[in-house]
Amino acid sequence: MLDWTLIIAILAIVISIIALFWNWVHSESLFRRTEYPAVVWYLPKISKEGNNTAISTSVRNYGPKDITSIFFGAYICRGFKSEAWCRSNQINEIPIGEELTFHITKELESDISERFGKLVLDNSWKYKGKSKQYKIIFRLEYLPLISDTPYYARKAYYLLKPVVQNCTISNWKLKQIPTWQGWFPWF
């Protein structure tokens, strides 16, 4: 006969181990590792100006040392199709306390229209048919100036959805999705 207290104890231990692992994996704010809490990548911001939408983000060095060899990339996807969207040149360094801002795009609607179609500019940006959802992948790589420290590379996945009123795009919404969802083309 089964001893229910033993089963419950084993189940509690398994759940605590999974919780510890989950907390360790997610124990960083965006793009900041606990081993070297230097670079914080702020969540991207969207600003709508007339018929254009600008997306920008910034990286700040909170660490005790300069950061070098920084690479930033942004990619936009629709289903299986992925397009390079913004790639920084290799940046030499971010001094302590400094911040870098990356303008991903200032003309979001025309970027999407060129790459994926379905958007029409008729006084304002409109959709042909149903509004779509796009995925943005952000990638950041950097090297802390500390001996024996490896490169850090981080990815973040966002869904970009238009807010449509009367077939016209009035704004855009960004929603972060977990990494495992970002691997699938239908997210």
GUVO-640825 format. One line per 3 residues: for each residue x, y, z of N, C-alpha, C. Coordinates in Angstrom, 1 decimal, always signed. Atoms other than C-alpha are relative to their C-alpha. Layout:
REM GUVO-640825
X Y Z X Y Z X Y Z | ...
END
This chain:
REM GUVO-640825
+0.8 -1.2 +0.0 +0.0 +0.0 +0.0 +0.9 +1.3 +0.0 | -0.8 -1.2 +0.1 +1.2 +3.5 -0.8 -0.1 +0.9 +1.3 | -0.1 -0.9 -1.1 +2.3 +5.8 +1.9 -0.2 +1.4 -0.5
+0.3 -1.3 +0.6 +0.6 +9.1 +0.9 +0.9 +1.2 +0.5 | -0.9 -1.0 -0.5 +2.8 +11.2 +3.2 +1.4 +0.0 -0.7 | -1.2 +0.1 +0.7 +5.9 +9.9 +1.4 -0.1 +0.6 -1.4
+0.2 -0.5 +1.3 +4.4 +10.7 -2.0 -0.1 +1.5 +0.0 | +0.2 -1.5 -0.1 +3.4 +14.2 -0.9 +1.4 +0.7 +0.3 | -1.3 -0.6 -0.3 +6.9 +14.8 +0.5 +0.9 +0.0 -1.2
-0.8 +0.1 +1.2 +8.6 +13.6 -2.7 -0.5 +1.1 -1.0 | +0.6 -1.0 +0.9 +6.2 +15.8 -4.8 +0.4 +1.4 +0.4 | -0.4 -1.3 -0.5 +7.0 +18.8 -2.6 +1.5 +0.3 -0.3
-1.5 -0.1 +0.3 +10.8 +18.2 -3.0 +0.2 +0.3 -1.5 | -0.1 -0.2 +1.4 +10.4 +17.9 -6.8 -0.5 +1.4 -0.4 | +0.5 -1.3 +0.3 +8.3 +21.1 -7.0 +1.0 +1.1 +0.5
-1.0 -1.0 -0.4 +10.9 +23.0 -4.9 +1.2 +0.1 -0.8 | -1.2 +0.0 +0.9 +13.7 +21.9 -7.1 -0.3 +0.7 -1.3 | +0.4 -0.7 +1.2 +11.8 +23.0 -10.2 -0.1 +1.5 +0.2
+0.1 -1.4 -0.3 +11.0 +26.3 -8.5 +1.4 +0.7 +0.1 | -1.4 -0.5 -0.1 +14.7 +26.8 -7.6 +0.6 +0.2 -1.4 | -0.5 -0.1 +1.4 +15.7 +26.1 -11.2 -0.6 +1.1 -0.7
+0.8 -1.1 +0.7 +13.0 +28.4 -12.6 +0.5 +1.4 +0.5 | -0.4 -1.3 -0.6 +14.0 +31.2 -10.2 +1.5 +0.4 -0.5 | -1.4 -0.3 +0.5 +17.7 +30.8 -11.2 +0.0 +0.5 -1.4
+0.0 -0.3 +1.4 +16.9 +30.9 -14.9 -0.5 +1.4 -0.2 | +0.6 -1.3 +0.2 +14.7 +34.0 -14.5 +0.4 +1.0 +1.1 | -0.4 -0.9 -1.1 +16.7 +35.7 -11.7 +0.7 +1.2 -0.6
-0.6 -1.2 +0.5 +17.8 +38.5 -14.0 -1.1 +0.9 -0.5 | +0.8 -0.9 +0.7 +16.1 +41.6 -15.1 +0.5 -0.1 -1.4 | -0.2 +0.2 +1.4 +16.1 +41.9 -18.8 +1.5 +0.2 -0.4
-1.4 -0.1 +0.4 +19.7 +41.3 -20.1 +0.9 +0.4 +1.1 | -0.9 -0.3 -1.1 +21.3 +41.4 -16.7 +0.2 -1.3 +0.8 | -0.3 +1.2 -0.7 +23.0 +38.4 -15.2 +0.4 +0.3 +1.4
-0.4 -0.2 -1.4 +23.5 +37.9 -11.5 +1.5 +0.0 +0.2 | -1.4 +0.1 -0.2 +27.1 +37.0 -12.0 +0.7 +1.3 -0.3 | -0.6 -1.3 +0.4 +27.8 +40.4 -13.6 -1.1 +1.0 -0.3
+1.1 -0.9 +0.3 +25.0 +42.9 -13.1 +0.4 +1.3 -0.5 | -0.5 -1.3 +0.5 +26.3 +45.5 -15.4 -0.9 +0.6 -1.0 | +0.7 -0.6 +1.1 +24.2 +45.9 -18.5 -1.5 -0.3 +0.2
+1.5 +0.2 -0.1 +20.4 +46.5 -18.2 -0.5 +0.5 -1.3 | +0.7 -0.4 +1.2 +18.4 +46.6 -21.4 -1.4 +0.4 +0.3 | +1.4 -0.5 -0.3 +15.3 +48.7 -21.0 -0.9 -0.5 -1.0
+1.0 +0.4 +0.9 +12.1 +47.6 -22.4 -0.2 +1.0 -1.2 | +0.2 -0.9 +1.1 +11.5 +49.0 -25.9 -1.2 +0.9 +0.2 | +1.2 -0.9 -0.1 +9.2 +52.0 -26.2 -0.5 +0.3 -1.4
+0.6 -0.4 +1.3 +6.8 +52.9 -29.0 -0.6 +1.4 +0.1 | +0.6 -1.3 +0.1 +5.9 +56.4 -30.0 -0.6 +0.2 -1.4 | +0.7 -0.2 +1.3 +3.4 +57.2 -32.7 +0.0 +1.5 -0.4
+0.0 -1.4 +0.4 +3.9 +60.4 -34.7 -0.5 +0.1 -1.4 | +0.6 -0.1 +1.3 +1.5 +61.0 -37.5 -0.2 -1.4 -0.6 | +0.1 +1.3 +0.7 +1.7 +58.1 -40.0 +1.2 -0.9 +0.3
-1.2 +0.9 -0.3 +5.0 +56.8 -38.6 +0.0 -0.4 +1.5 | -0.2 +0.5 -1.3 +5.8 +54.8 -35.5 +1.5 -0.2 +0.3 | -1.4 +0.2 -0.3 +9.2 +54.9 -33.8 +0.1 -1.0 +1.2
-0.3 +0.9 -1.0 +10.5 +52.0 -31.7 +1.5 +0.2 +0.4 | -1.4 -0.2 -0.5 +13.6 +52.6 -29.5 +0.2 -0.7 +1.3 | -0.4 +0.6 -1.3 +15.4 +51.0 -26.6 +1.4 +0.5 +0.4
-1.3 -0.4 -0.5 +18.4 +51.7 -24.5 +0.7 -1.0 +0.9 | -0.8 +0.9 -0.8 +21.2 +49.9 -22.7 +0.8 +0.9 +0.9 | -0.7 -0.8 -1.0 +22.8 +51.2 -19.5 +1.0 -0.9 +0.7
-1.0 +0.7 -0.7 +26.0 +50.1 -17.8 +0.0 +0.4 +1.5 | +0.0 -0.2 -1.4 +25.5 +49.8 -14.0 +1.2 -0.6 +0.7 | -1.1 +0.9 -0.6 +28.6 +47.7 -13.5 +1.2 +0.8 +0.5
-1.2 -0.6 -0.5 +31.9 +48.4 -11.8 +1.1 +0.2 -1.1 | -1.0 -0.1 +1.1 +33.8 +48.2 -15.2 -0.7 +0.4 -1.3 | +0.6 -0.3 +1.3 +33.4 +49.4 -18.7 -0.4 -1.3 -0.7
+0.5 +1.1 +0.8 +31.6 +47.2 -21.2 +0.6 +0.2 -1.4 | -0.6 -0.1 +1.4 +33.2 +46.5 -24.6 -0.6 -1.0 -0.9 | +0.4 +0.8 +1.1 +32.4 +44.9 -27.9 -1.5 -0.3 +0.1
+1.4 +0.1 -0.1 +28.7 +45.6 -27.8 -0.6 -0.2 -1.4 | +0.8 +0.2 +1.2 +26.4 +44.2 -30.6 -1.5 +0.0 +0.3 | +1.5 +0.0 -0.1 +22.7 +44.9 -30.9 -0.6 -0.3 -1.3
+0.7 +0.3 +1.2 +20.4 +43.4 -33.4 -1.5 -0.2 +0.3 | +1.5 +0.2 -0.1 +16.6 +43.4 -34.0 -0.5 -0.6 -1.3 | +0.5 +0.7 +1.2 +14.7 +41.1 -36.3 -1.5 +0.0 +0.1
+1.5 +0.1 +0.0 +11.1 +41.1 -37.3 -0.4 -1.2 -0.8 | +0.5 +1.3 +0.6 +9.2 +37.9 -38.2 -1.5 +0.0 -0.2 | +1.4 +0.2 +0.3 +5.9 +37.0 -39.7 +0.0 -1.5 -0.4
+0.0 +1.4 +0.3 +5.4 +33.2 -39.6 +1.4 -0.5 -0.1 | -1.3 +0.6 +0.2 +8.5 +31.5 -41.0 +1.0 +1.1 -0.6 | -0.8 -1.0 +0.6 +9.8 +34.7 -42.7 +0.6 +1.0 +1.1
-0.7 -0.9 -1.0 +12.4 +36.7 -40.7 +0.8 +1.0 -0.8 | -0.7 -1.1 +0.7 +14.0 +40.0 -41.7 +0.9 +0.7 +1.0 | -0.9 -0.8 -0.8 +17.1 +41.7 -40.2 -0.6 +1.4 -0.1
+0.7 -1.2 -0.1 +15.7 +45.0 -39.0 +0.9 +1.1 +0.4 | -0.9 -1.0 -0.5 +18.3 +46.9 -37.1 +1.3 -0.7 +0.5 | -1.3 +0.6 -0.5 +22.0 +46.0 -36.6 +0.9 +1.1 +0.4
-1.0 -1.1 -0.3 +24.4 +48.2 -34.7 +1.4 -0.4 -0.5 | -1.4 +0.3 +0.3 +28.0 +48.4 -35.7 +0.6 -0.4 +1.4 | -0.6 +0.4 -1.3 +30.3 +46.9 -33.1 +0.4 +1.3 +0.7
-0.2 -1.2 -0.8 +30.4 +49.6 -30.4 +1.2 -0.3 +0.9 | -1.2 +0.3 -0.7 +33.7 +49.9 -28.6 -0.2 -0.1 +1.5 | +0.2 +0.2 -1.5 +32.5 +50.5 -25.0 -1.1 +0.9 +0.4
+0.9 -0.9 -0.8 +29.9 +51.8 -22.6 +0.7 +0.2 +1.3 | -0.6 -0.2 -1.3 +31.6 +53.5 -19.7 -1.0 -0.1 +1.1 | +0.9 +0.2 -1.2 +30.3 +53.1 -16.2 -1.0 +1.2 +0.1
+1.1 -1.0 -0.2 +27.0 +54.9 -15.7 -0.5 +0.6 -1.3 | +0.4 -0.5 +1.2 +26.6 +55.6 -19.4 -1.2 -0.8 -0.6 | +1.1 +0.6 +0.7 +23.6 +54.8 -21.6 +0.1 +0.1 -1.5
+0.1 -0.1 +1.5 +23.2 +53.9 -25.3 -1.4 -0.2 -0.4 | +1.3 +0.1 +0.5 +20.0 +54.4 -27.1 +0.0 -0.6 -1.5 | +0.1 +0.5 +1.3 +19.1 +52.3 -30.2 -1.3 +0.3 -0.6
+1.3 -0.3 +0.7 +16.5 +53.6 -32.6 -0.2 -1.2 -1.0 | +0.2 +1.2 +0.8 +15.2 +50.4 -34.1 -0.7 +0.3 -1.3 | +0.6 -0.5 +1.2 +12.9 +52.0 -36.6 -0.8 +1.3 +0.3
+0.9 -1.2 -0.1 +11.2 +55.4 -37.1 -1.2 -0.1 -0.9 | +1.1 +0.1 +1.0 +9.0 +54.2 -39.9 -0.5 -1.4 +0.0 | +0.4 +1.4 -0.2 +7.5 +51.0 -38.6 -1.0 -0.5 -1.1
+1.0 +0.5 +0.9 +4.5 +50.8 -40.9 +0.6 -0.2 -1.4 | -0.6 +0.2 +1.3 +6.5 +51.4 -44.1 +1.0 -1.2 +0.0 | -0.9 +1.2 -0.1 +9.1 +48.8 -42.9 -0.8 -1.3 -0.2
+0.9 +1.2 +0.0 +6.3 +46.2 -42.4 -0.6 -0.1 -1.4 | +0.6 +0.1 +1.3 +4.7 +47.1 -45.7 +1.0 -0.5 -1.1 | -1.0 +0.4 +0.9 +8.0 +46.7 -47.6 +0.3 -1.5 +0.1
-0.4 +1.3 -0.2 +8.8 +43.4 -46.0 -1.1 -1.1 -0.1 | +1.1 +1.0 -0.1 +5.4 +41.7 -45.5 -1.3 +0.4 -0.8 | +1.2 -0.5 +0.8 +2.8 +43.8 -47.5 -1.2 +0.2 +1.0
+1.2 -0.1 -0.7 -0.8 +44.2 -46.4 -0.3 +1.3 +0.6 | +0.2 -1.3 -0.5 -0.4 +47.8 -45.3 -0.1 +1.0 -1.1 | +0.2 -1.0 +1.1 -1.7 +50.7 -47.4 +0.0 +1.4 +0.7
+0.0 -1.4 -0.5 -1.0 +54.4 -46.9 -1.1 +0.8 -0.8 | +1.1 -0.7 +0.6 -4.3 +56.2 -47.7 -0.4 +1.1 +1.0 | +0.1 -1.1 -1.0 -4.1 +59.5 -45.7 +0.6 -0.5 +1.3
-0.6 +0.6 -1.2 -3.2 +57.2 -42.8 +0.2 -1.5 -0.3 | -0.3 +1.4 +0.3 -1.9 +53.6 -42.6 -1.2 -0.9 +0.3 | +1.2 +0.9 -0.2 -4.6 +51.0 -43.1 +0.4 -1.4 -0.4
-0.3 +1.4 +0.3 -4.7 +47.2 -43.3 -1.0 -0.4 -1.1 | +0.9 +0.7 +0.9 -6.0 +45.2 -46.2 -0.4 -1.3 +0.7 | +0.5 +1.2 -0.7 -8.2 +42.6 -44.5 +0.3 +0.1 +1.5
-0.1 +0.1 -1.5 -7.5 +41.5 -40.9 +1.4 +0.6 +0.4 | -1.2 -0.5 -0.6 -4.9 +43.1 -38.7 +0.9 -1.2 +0.3 | -1.0 +1.0 -0.2 -1.7 +41.1 -38.3 +0.8 +0.2 +1.3
-0.8 +0.0 -1.2 +0.6 +40.2 -35.4 +1.4 -0.4 -0.5 | -1.4 +0.2 +0.4 +4.4 +40.3 -35.8 +0.8 -0.3 +1.2 | -0.8 +0.3 -1.1 +7.2 +39.0 -33.7 +1.3 +0.8 -0.2
-1.3 -0.6 +0.1 +10.4 +41.0 -32.9 +0.9 -0.8 +0.9 | -1.0 +0.7 -0.8 +13.5 +39.3 -31.7 +1.2 +1.1 +0.2 | -1.1 -0.9 -0.3 +16.1 +41.5 -29.9 +1.2 -0.8 +0.5
-1.2 +0.7 -0.5 +19.7 +40.3 -29.4 +1.0 +0.9 +0.4 | -1.1 -0.9 -0.6 +22.4 +41.9 -27.3 +1.2 -0.9 +0.4 | -1.2 +0.7 -0.4 +26.0 +40.7 -27.0 +0.9 +1.0 +0.6
-1.0 -0.9 -0.6 +28.6 +42.3 -24.8 +1.1 -0.7 +0.8 | -1.2 +0.6 -0.8 +32.0 +41.6 -23.1 +0.3 +0.9 +1.1 | -0.5 -0.8 -1.1 +32.6 +42.9 -19.6 +1.5 +0.0 +0.0
-1.5 -0.1 -0.1 +36.2 +44.2 -19.1 +0.4 -0.6 +1.4 | -0.5 +0.7 -1.2 +36.9 +41.7 -16.3 +0.7 -1.3 -0.5 | -0.7 +1.1 +0.5 +39.5 +39.0 -16.7 -0.8 -1.3 +0.1
+0.7 +1.3 +0.0 +38.2 +35.5 -17.6 -1.5 +0.1 +0.0 | +1.5 -0.1 +0.1 +34.7 +36.8 -18.3 -0.4 -0.3 -1.4 | +0.4 +0.3 +1.4 +32.9 +35.3 -21.3 -0.9 +1.1 -0.5
+1.1 -0.8 +0.7 +30.7 +37.1 -23.8 -1.3 -0.3 +0.6 | +1.4 +0.3 -0.4 +27.2 +37.5 -22.7 -0.9 +0.3 -1.2 | +1.0 -0.2 +1.2 +24.4 +37.1 -25.3 -1.4 -0.3 +0.6
+1.3 +0.1 -0.5 +20.8 +37.6 -24.5 -1.0 +0.2 -1.2 | +1.1 -0.2 +1.0 +17.6 +37.4 -26.6 -1.3 +0.3 +0.7 | +1.4 -0.3 -0.5 +14.1 +38.8 -26.0 -0.9 -0.1 -1.1
+1.0 +0.2 +1.1 +11.0 +38.0 -27.9 -1.3 +0.9 +0.4 | +1.2 -0.8 -0.2 +8.0 +40.4 -28.3 -1.0 -0.2 -1.2 | +1.1 +0.0 +1.1 +4.7 +40.3 -30.2 -0.3 +1.5 -0.2
+0.4 -1.4 +0.4 +3.9 +43.5 -32.0 -1.3 -0.1 -0.7 | +1.4 +0.0 +0.5 +0.2 +44.0 -32.6 -0.5 +1.4 -0.2 | +0.6 -1.3 +0.2 -1.5 +46.9 -34.2 -1.3 +0.2 +0.7
+1.4 -0.4 -0.6 -4.4 +48.7 -32.5 -0.7 +0.7 -1.2 | +0.7 -0.5 +1.2 -6.8 +49.2 -35.4 -1.4 +0.5 +0.4 | +1.3 -0.6 -0.1 -9.8 +51.5 -35.4 -0.5 +0.4 -1.4
+0.6 -0.3 +1.3 -12.0 +51.6 -38.5 +1.0 -0.3 -1.1 | -1.0 +0.5 +1.0 -9.3 +49.7 -40.5 +1.3 +0.9 +0.0 | -1.1 -0.8 +0.0 -6.8 +52.4 -39.6 +0.9 -0.3 +1.3
-0.8 +0.3 -1.2 -3.8 +51.8 -37.3 +0.2 +1.2 +0.8 | -0.1 -1.1 -0.9 -4.0 +54.1 -34.4 +1.2 -0.1 +0.9 | -1.2 +0.2 -0.9 -1.2 +52.6 -32.3 +0.5 -1.4 -0.1
-0.6 +1.3 +0.0 +0.9 +49.5 -31.7 +0.2 -0.5 +1.5 | -0.2 +0.5 -1.4 +1.1 +47.2 -28.6 +1.2 -1.0 -0.1 | -1.1 +1.0 -0.1 +4.3 +45.3 -27.6 -0.3 -0.9 +1.2
+0.2 +0.9 -1.1 +3.9 +42.2 -25.5 +1.2 -1.0 +0.0 | -1.1 +1.0 -0.1 +6.9 +40.2 -24.2 -0.5 -1.4 +0.1 | +0.4 +1.4 -0.1 +6.6 +36.5 -24.7 +1.2 -0.8 +0.5
-1.1 +0.8 -0.5 +8.6 +33.7 -23.0 +0.9 -0.5 -1.1 | -0.9 +0.5 +1.0 +11.7 +32.4 -24.8 -0.5 -1.2 -0.8 | +0.5 +1.2 +0.7 +10.2 +29.0 -25.5 -1.0 +0.3 -1.0
+1.0 -0.3 +1.0 +7.3 +30.6 -27.3 +0.6 +0.7 -1.2 | -0.6 -0.7 +1.1 +9.6 +32.8 -29.3 +0.7 -0.9 -1.0 | -0.5 +0.9 +1.0 +11.1 +29.7 -30.9 -0.9 -0.4 -1.1
+1.0 +0.5 +0.9 +7.9 +28.8 -32.6 -0.4 +1.1 -1.0 | +0.3 -1.0 +1.0 +7.1 +30.6 -35.9 -1.4 +0.6 +0.1 | +1.4 -0.5 -0.1 +3.3 +31.0 -35.1 -0.2 +1.0 +1.1
+0.1 -1.0 -1.0 +4.0 +33.2 -32.1 +0.6 +1.3 -0.5
END
